[in-house]
């Protein structure tokens, strides 16, 4: 098979990175815990996973016919994925602005890293923690600082009523509690 049919361009690599982007002119805010997690992932890719895949590809290449060698074909594909992720993590960490919410001090105002308890008009309580775009975790209710809910409540204070646009129309919520629990991206652990 010709390399023309299997070669990927650098542009394809960049398009394949499906990660939230930071708004132009903004910093890539991150909690210390999120920064540590990304650094650990990068370190694992560079020192453990990539060398292992390189060894596998090298071994597979030494077996001869590469056109039907599954280990070689999969290994090369996995190597491209790892290299793409390494480039992405390197860029994200290079421009990261680490903000430790625990250092904020006592305040009832919502800033990056805050855990906010709010109630909608029906009295249903929700809790979200505002984190960086690379730290979002819906299961933990960690939302990006650029998400609609975070943008609506940033700089609000306990007791404030905020109106923001939802897919089903405008919604009014009341801020019930604001806290800054720890430096790991929220109050529910790391």
Buried (B, 14 or more C-beta within 10 A) or exposed (E): EEEEEEEEEEEEBEEEEEEEEBEEEEEBBBBBBBBBBBEEBBEEBBEEBBEEBEEBBEEBBEEEEBEEBEBBBBBBBBBBBBBBBBBBBEEBBEEBEBBBBEEBEEEBBBBBBBBBBBBEEEEEEEBBBBBBBBBBBEEBBBBBBBBEBBBBBBEBEBEBEBEEEEEEEEBEBBBBBBBBBBBBBBBBEE
